[in-house]
Every structure is written in C-alpha cells, then in structure tokens.
Amino acid sequence: MGNAILHISDLHIVGKADKSKTRLDDTFQKRFIDAVSKSENKIKYIVITGDIADKAQEIQYKNALAFLNAVVKELKVDKKNVVLCPGNHDVDWDILRDIVKNEDVSENELTNIHQRVEKYNNFKKFYTEFYDGVKPEFDANNSVFDLIINDEDKLIILGINSCFRSSQQKEDQIGFINKESFEYKLKKIDLKGQYKDYGKILALHHNPKDLSHETHHNLLNWKDIDKDLIGYPFTVLCGHIHGQDGEAIDKNDSNSIFYLSTGSLTKNLETENTFNIYCNPQNEALDVLYYSSFDKGNPEKYGWQHLTEKNAIKKPRFRVSQNHTVKKPDNLDVILDDVNEIDRQDLNRMLSQPENLIVKKNHKNDSRVILDFIKDRNLFKSGHFHWKNGFRSHGFIDINGLVSQRDSLELITELIYNELCLKFSNEFKDTLLLATGLECNIIGARLSVLMDCGFSYIPEPTKEGDFSEIEKQITSEHFKRIILLKDILFTADHSKELLSAINIENKEIFVLTLFYCGKKVLKNSVFSDYKNVNLITICDDIEIIQCEYSGKGQLDNCSIYKNRLETIYEEC
C-alpha cells in the first residue's frame, strides 16, 4: 500500500439541497467517502481544482466547508496536504457589479475590472476558515498561491490561480494566469535546481490543453508561459470541463507534460459524476484510477465504480528517471553545412541523450503542429513551381530549418517514434534504419538510439548512384526489415532508384516519409509495383501542384510563367 492523491473538482455547491442542481446530501457524502476509503492506497493529498461554490455565495461556502471538513476528517488527511484552487464560479460577479454601480467606474477601469481582488472575498473567507491557520490566507495577487513540498515523497504540488481575468465582462470569461507573477514565483522556488528530482504537479481550474475541444474551456495564455522554468516532466491537474480525460505531450527525452482532468463531483448533470485517484506519487510515474457514478437515477443504489476499462493514460511520468541508461551508437556525429560549430555540438548532444518516449495511440493530430512550425518560421516556398522530371524538393520545405531547432526536432522524433512503435509493437530486432540526406541523418541517428536498431546513412543518394556499401551492410548483418527514412516524398523516383539498386528480396521494406506531398488518392499506390514495400507517412496535408508544363521544356506555354503572375521557381 502506498500514498495517493485524491483529485476532485467542480463541486458547484449550492445554498439549499436542491436536487435539481446538486447530488450532495448526507447519503452522497457517506458513499463518496466509503468509495475513496476502499482504495488500496492511503489518501495523503487532496487536490480540488475549482468551482467549489456555484455562485461564490457565503451560504454555498458554508455547505462546502462542512462537506470538505468531513472528507478530510474521515480520510485522515492533514490539511497542509490539501490544495483548494479557485474556479470561475468562485469569482463573485455580484461584487464586481456593485463596484461598477457604486464607484462610477470609467471605461478604462471597467476594462480592468477583473483585477479587483474583492471578487475573491467570499472564497478567501472560506479558504481561511477551512485551513484555520494551517496555511496563510489566500493571496489573489500571487499566481502560485499554494505550495506543497514533501521531501519524503519527493513531491511538489503548486496551487495556481487561473482566474486572473475572470469577471462579469464577457471578454473576461476565460482562463488566464498572471504570467509575470507566475514566472517570478517559479524562479524563486527554483524547481529545476534544488527540486529537479522531485515529481511536479500543477493544480489549476482551467484546461491548459484543449481536452474538451471547446476553446472557452481553455487557459488562454498557457502557450505564453515559460514552462522550462517548471522543469520537465510534470503533470497538470485541472477541472472546468466537467469530464474525465487525459493527454500526454511527449516532447523528447524527459520533456513531457501530462494533462489530467476530472469531472464534477457533486453537480446534478446528465453525465456521470467523477473523481480520480493518483497512486504512488513517490514513484517515477503515477497510476491513474478513474471513478464514475452509477445508477444516478436511483438514489438508493447510487454509488461509485472504478473504470478499469477506461482508455486513458495509466502512468503519467512526472519526474526524471533516475535509472535509465542510454546506448549511444558509434560515429553519431552529424554535420550541417549552414549550422555553426556551437549549434552542431548542441545537436549532437541532443542526439546522444534521448530517453524512452511514452507511446501514444492517438498522435496523428500532432502532425498539424509541424505545419504550424513551418508557417510561423516561414520555412516554405510559395509561388509557381516548374519541377524537373526527376523531382526533388529543392527547399520547398526547409527541413534544415526544422531539424536545427530543438522544439521541432523533438516533435518530429516523437511523431516518427510513436508511429513505428505502434506499427511494430515496439519490436525492432533485425531492423535497419536507413536515412537519406543530411537532415534525415539527424532524425535517424536519434531514432536508432530510441529503437536500439541498426542505422546507416546515405548522404547524396541521387548523385552518387553507388549503393554497394549499403548493400554490403544489409547482407552482412542479415537485416530482415529495412526502414528507409525520407524527409519529403512526391513521386518516389529516388526511393525506387535506391530500392532497385539493393537486394530487397525476403525483406520487409518500409519507406517512411515526414512529408508526403503527392495526391492523397494516389498515396497507397506509390509503391504498388513492389510486393514487399510499404509507405508510412507522418504528414500528408501538403500537396504539391505541378504546372502541366513542368519538365517538358515548354515554359513559354505557361501563362503564369510568361507574365510573371507569381513568384516563379524555374525548373527546380
């Protein structure tokens, strides 16, 4: 038996026991406590991620106080290990309306009405009464208003106020963190220094990672927060979306963020009420237990069930691995002509130090992030292209620019690694990863460490035309599966040239391309002439439209070329 964290949210407690709005009564309270008590793990921490009251009224907090005091008493949880986050329903709009009415607020002051700390008055009073001197008063001006540091479990929990912008104004009804206050506090705590080996949990109300796919639920400025100050990996617990969900963002090495939400505990909803338990916080990864109500239409049978079959993240890794060792292949040095020596050395350090990534079953949508990188950093050419018959990308997408940046390289590595792990069930015995071109050398070398497989590299496959050394390696080392790694694939002429030059009989051949730029309807037939060659694509959302006069020596027949109606790329 180990310690555990109880995560509840969105209680929306009302003033009277109105069954149309809340399920909370003595019977509900007893059955909830009984269900939590039956967990094999001792609840040591409780995290409540906001919307404790329904309308931030004193009578509602009085009822919430009675309920939460009973919970901590029966579960024998020390209040110093409880985090109480405010939610948007814990902001008192009536107080803000009174301020506007009574103080003759100017238009500029109305724009900044969300900054008035009086909006937390009732929540603050409840907060003080609950802790009763165990913790300092709630500080509305401090984004990190609570901090639990447990040296025994090597665990840190940060209580974060995501309601900085919340007010009665429509434009303020969003999640927002006071960035300056948040980052100042993180620097002061020094999470990446003194506490770098601690498991880190951020508790807040609003959803930082679109778990509900409804933007009004999201934390608006999460993308602007310097998350490097927290130190990867870490876990975010949230509420607000009234649903249980989980998602992992595996950036690279230990650089992972795990987002976990739970639904409303007590509100009378059409959907089930829920809570989560996270077990063994002293370990490298959390065990996630999801609980949901059943027989909600029958108060006499209403109870809780452990959702063992729920398809969600089971073990969010939230602390740096202490025991993982990495095998570094020989001759891992890479060179890019237009990367300076310092950046080149940094790239090689990145290549030689990957750790295991967490494999995700649903990561296809992440390929859209690559497109965002390309667009935001202007890593593409736009205009009118006249390609040669032997198509090559010629900088159509600046792959060099992608792999020279840490964040985009990490994402590319993650996407390819996940795709291969899922396709081959993490089994890479007798596999050769064959990278074509300098940029794929960078990606391939990193992947070969993660996959613990054979690796080779062809610098200029279309110019040399001599694949004898590759053929020798494939034959001598008896590889049964070959993965040809490409950055961009259109007609596949050069991939076919390579396949024709080496002996691929009795082998599984997979051509994996980061970008497939041909017509989607033709994708499955690209290698139809080969019985044992399969195509794997990471992103197929960019389609190259060739001019009908490309490669025919008929440029003057193209009106766009002749009249210079667009930026022209001649015979690329």
N, C-alpha and C positions, 0 to 999 in steps of 0.2 A: 504494500500500500504506500502510495506517495502523496505529495501535496497536489492541490488542484486549484484552478481559478474558475469561479462561477461568473459567467457573463450574462447579465440581464439588461433589458433596455425598454424604453418606450412604455412605461407603466401607464401614463395618461390617467393618473388617479384623479377621481372627481370628488366633489364635496359630499354628496349623498350616494348611497348604494343603489345607483340607478342601473338596473340590469341591462338596459339597452346600450349603456356606454362602458360598463366595466364588469369583469367577472370576479373582482376582488370581494370576498367576504370571508368569514371565519373558515368555512369548509375549503375554499380555494387555497387559503393560506396554509392550512394544515396539510393538504395533499401536495402542495408545491414543496414544502419543507421536507415532507416524508420522501418525496421522489429524489430530491437532492441528497438527502441523508443516506439513501441506499447506494449511492455511488461508492465504488471500491476505494476511491481516493478521498482523502480528507480535504475539505474545502478550507484553504488557508487565506485565499484572497477573493474579494468580490469586486467586480468592475460593473458599474451601472452607467451606460452610455447615453444618458439624457432623456428628456421628456418625462421627467418624474411626475410632474403635475400636468393636468390637461390644459389649464389656462393660467398657471402661475398664481393661483389664489391661495390665501392663507389657510383656509379650511381644507383645501386639497393637500397642502403640505403637512397639515396636522395628521391627516389619514396616512399619508406616505410615511411620516415619521413613525407612527405606530406599527405599520407593516414592516418596515426595514429594521426597526429595533427588534421586532420579534424574530426576523430572519437571522440576524447576526447572533442573537442570544441562543437560539435553538441550534444553529450550526457551529456555535462556539468560535466565531471569527473575531479577532481583535480589530477594533475599528480603525486602527492605524493602517490596516491592510485592506481598507475599503476605499474605492475611488468613486466619487459622485460627480459626474460630468453634467453641466447644464445642456439642455437641448433648446430648440427654438420655441417649444411650448413652455419653457421655464423663463422666457422673457415676457415681462408684463407689459403688454401693449397699452393697457388702460393707463398705466402710469405715464407712458410716453405721450399719450393723447392729452392727458391732463396738463403735462408740461407745455405742450403746444398751445393749449387753450388758455392757460393761466399766465404764461410768461410772454405772450405776444412775440412768438418766435419768428425771426426773419427767415427769408427763403434760404439763405446760406446756412443758418442754424438748423433749419429743417432737413437740409441735405445731410447734415452731420448728426442728426438726432440719435442715430444708433450708438454714438459714443457716450451717451449719458448712462452712467453706471447705475442710476436709480432703477433702471429696468430690471436689475437683478435683486431688488430689495427683498422680495418675499423668498426667493431662492436662497439668498445669502442668510436670511434669518433661519430658514430650515437647515441649511448647511451647518450653521453654528450650533443649533440645538442638537443635531444628530451627533456631531463629534464631541460636543460638551468638553472642550478644552484639549482633546486628544490631538487636534490639528489646528493650525492657525485659521483665522477667518478667510472666507473666500475672497480672493483679490481679483476683481474684474479687469484690472489693468495688466495682469500677468497672464500671458497666453498659456504658460505652463503653470497652472495654479496648484498642482499637487504633484508630489514626487515620492514614490516608494522605492527605497533601495534596501534590498535584503541580501546581505553578504553570504548567508548560509545557502540560499538557493541561487546565488549569483544572478539575481533578477532585478530589473529596474522597470517600474511602471510609471509612465508620465500621464497625468491628467491634463488634457488640453481643452481649452475653450474655443470651440469652432463657431461661436455665436457672436463674434465681434461686430458683424454687420447686421445682425438681426434687429428688426424694428417693425412697426406697423406699416412703414412705407413698402410698397410692392417691390420696388427695386432692391430692397434690403432683405428680402425673404430668401436668403441664400446662405450657404455655409461659407465662412471666411475666418481665417486665422490672422491675428495681428503679426505680420511677418517679422517686423523689427524686434518686437518683444520675444517672439518665439526663438529666433536665431540667437539673440543675445543670451537667453537662458540656456540654450544648448551649448553655447561656447563656454559659459560659466560652469556648467556641470561637467564638461569635458568627457562626453560619452565615448569618444574614440581614443581617449588616453587612459585615464585611470580605470574606466569601466569597459574597456574594449572587449573583454572576455565575458561580459555579462549578457544575459538574454534581455532584449529590449522590447517593451510593449508600449505602444502609444494608444491611449484610450480617448476617444472623442465622439461626438454625436454624429456629425455629418459624414457622408460617404466619400472618401477621397478617390476611390477607383470605381466609378460607374458600375457598381454591382447590380443596380436596379435598372440600368439603361434608361433612366429618366433624369435628365440633366438638372432639374430643380432639386434633386436629392443630393447633388454633388457638392463637394468642397471646392469652391470656385478657384482659389489660388493655390491649391496643392502643388500644381506644376511649377509654381514660382518659388516654392520653399527649397532651401538648400539642404537636401536630405543627406548629403555627405556628412553634415555635422552630427547626425544621429549615429552613423556607423552601421554598415550592413553586416549581416542581415538583421531585419527587425520585423515585428508583426504589428499591424494596426487593427484595433477592435473598434467597431462602430455600430450604430443603430440607425434610426431615422427611416430606413426603407421598409420597415415592417416585414422583413423577410430574412430567412437564413441563407447565407451564401458565403462563398469563399473563392478567392482567386489568388494565384501566385504570379508575381512578376519576377522571373529569374533573370537578372541582368547579366551575371557572369561571376564565376568563382563563388565567393561568399556573398556577392552583392545581390541579395534577394529581398523583396518586400512581400509580405503575405497579408492579405486583407480578409478579415473575417467579420461578418455581421450576424446579428441575431434579431429576431422579430419582436413584436410586442409581447410582453409577459402577461399583462392583465387586461388589455383593452378588448372589448367585445367586438370582434371582427368576423368577417365571413371566413377568413383564413384561420389556420390554427395559431394558437399562442405557442411561443417557443422560448427556450433558453439553451445556452451552450455551457459545456464544462471542458476546460483545457487542462489535461493531466500532465504531471511530471515536468513542471517548469524549470526544474534544475537540470534537465537533460538538454541535449543539443536540439531536439525537435519536440514540439507539443503533440500530444494525442488529443484529437478533437472529438468530442462526444456531442451529438446533436439530439435535443429532446423536443418533442412536439406533443401538443394536447390531443386527446381523442375523445369521442363521444361528447362533443361540445354541446350537442342539442339535448343531452340528458344530464342535468346537474348531479343526479345521484351516482352516475357512473363516470363522470368527468374525471380524467386522470392524465398521466404523462407516459409517453413511450420513448424509448431510446431508438433512434432511427439508424439502425446498424447498416441498412442498405443504402443510405443516402450517398449519392455520388458527389463527393466534395473532397477537399484537401484533408488528408488524415494526419499528416505530420508536417506542419509548417516549421521549417528550420528557422530559428530566430536567435541563434548565437553561432559564433565562429567555431568551426570544427577544430578540435584540439588534437585529433589523432590521424587526420587524413594525410597520406603521403602521395606524392605525385611522381610518376615515372616520366622523366624527360628524355625524349628521343635524341639521338646523336645529330650533330650538324643542324641545329634548329635555327641557325642564323638566317635572317631574311634581309634583303636589300631592296629598297625602292629608290629609283633614280632621283626623284624630287623630294625625298624626305631627308632632313638633315640628320647628322650623326646622333644628336641627343634624342630626337624623336625615334630614330631607328632602334636605339638601345632600349627605349621605353617599350616599343612594340615587342621586342624580343623578350623582355621581362614579362610582358602580358602573356605571350605565347607559352612561356615555360612554367606558368604558375596557375593553371586552371584547376578548380576543384569540381567535383561531381555536381552537375546541374540537376534540379528536380524536374522530372519529365512530366509534361502536361499533356492531357488528352485533347484539349481544345485550345490550340495556339494559332490557328490559321489567321484569325483576325489581326494578330500581332504583325503580320506582314505589311499591313497598312501603315504601320509606324515607319517602316523603311521608306515608304513613299513620302511620308512627312519629312524625314531627314533629307531626302533628295530635293524636295520642293523648298524647304526652309533654307537649305545651304546652297541652292542654285547649282546642283550637281548634275545638270542635264542640259542638252542642247535642244532648242526648239526652232523649228523652221521647216524648210522643204529639202528633203534628202534625195540625192541620186546615188544609190548604192552601186558598187561594183557587183558583178556576178558572184564573186567569192565574198560573201558578206562577212564583214567583221564590224564590231560595234564602234570602233574608232572614237571612243569618248562620248558616244551617245548618252551613256550614263557614266559619270565619273566614279568608277569603282575604287580607284586610288583614293579619292577623297573620302569615300565611305569607310574603307579599312584603316585609313590613317587617323580616324577619330575613335577614341576609346568607346564611347557610348554606342555608336553604330556598329563597330566591330563586335562588341559584346552581344548586341541584339542579333546580328547575323549568325554568330556562332551558336547562340541559343536556339534559334529557329531551325537551323540545319541539324543540330544535335538532337533536338526533340523529334524532328521528322524521321531521322534514321533510327533512333531508339524505339519509336513506336512501330516502325515498319519491320524492324529486325528483332524486336523483343529484347533489346539491349545485348544481343549476341553478335560479336564482331570477330569471332575466330576465323582464321584463314581469309581475312578481308584486307584488300589493298586499297587505300585511298589515294587516288591519282589526281593531283592538282595540275591544272593547265594555266600557265601565266603567273606573273609575279604576285598579283593580288590574291589569287586563289591559293598560292603558296602560304600566305599569311593565315588565311582561314583554315586551310587544310592541315597545316602543322599544328595548329591549336586543337582542331578536331581529333587528330590522331592521338593526342595525349589523352583526351577525354575517352576516346573509344578504345585505346590500347590496341591499335591495329597497325598494319603496315602502312608506310607512307612513302610516296615518291612524287617527283615534281618535274614538269616539262616546261621550261622557260618560254620557248617560242615554237609551239607545235606546228604552226603553219609555214614557218620559214625554214626550219631545219629539215623536216621531212625524214629524219633518221630516228627511228624509234627502237633501234637494236638494243640499247641498254635497258630500256623499259621491258622489252620482250625477254631479255635475259633474266631480269628480276622476277617477272611474273612466273617464268618457267622454273627457275631455280628454287624459289621459295614456295612453290606449289599453292599459290593463292587460288581459292575456289570462287571468290566473289570480288569483283572489281567495281569500285565506285569512282566514276570519272567526274571530277568536280569542275564545273564551269561557272563563270560569272554571268554571262549573257548568252542565250541561245535563241537563234532565229530559224535559219534553215537547217542547222546542224551539219553543214557541209564539212566543217573541220573536225567535228566529233566523229563523223563517219570516216574521214580520212585516217584518223588515228585507229579506229576500230578495224579498218581494213588492213592496217599495217602490222597489227599484232595478232597473235593466235588467241582467239577468244572462244574456241571450242571447249565444250564441257565446263564452262564457267558461267556464273551469274553476272551479268553486266548491268549496271545502273548508271545512267547519266543524270547527275543531279545538278541543276542549274539554279542559281539565285534568282535570275530573271528569265522568264520565257516571254519573248516579245513577238511571237507569231500569232496567228489566228487561233483562238481558243478551240474552235471546232476542229482544227487540224492537229491539236496537241497530241492526241492519243495515237495518231498515225505517223508521227515524225520518224519513228524507228520501226515501222511496220515491215520493212524488208529484212529485219533481223528477228530470228526466233527467240533469242535469249537476251535481248536488250530492252530495258525499260527506262522510261523517263520519269524523273521526280522533279517537281517544280516547287519553289518556295513562294514566289510571287509571279502571277501571270496577269496582272492588271494593267500592264503597259504593252500596247500593241503598236508595232511599227507599221506605218502605212507607206509602202513603197510607191514612188511615182511609176506609172506604167512604162515610162521611157528609161527607167534605171538600167544601167549596164548594157544598153543597146547602141550607144554612140549616137543617140538621137536627141540630144539636149535641146536643140533648136526647135523641136516639135512640142516642147513643153512650154505652155504659155506663161506659167509661173516663173520658170527659169528665164525665159526670153524677156519678160517685162519686169523681172526682179520684184515680184509682188510680195515675196517673203525673204527672210534670211536664207540664202542658198548654200547648201553644202554639196560641192560638186564632186561626183564620182568618189564618194567616201569609200 
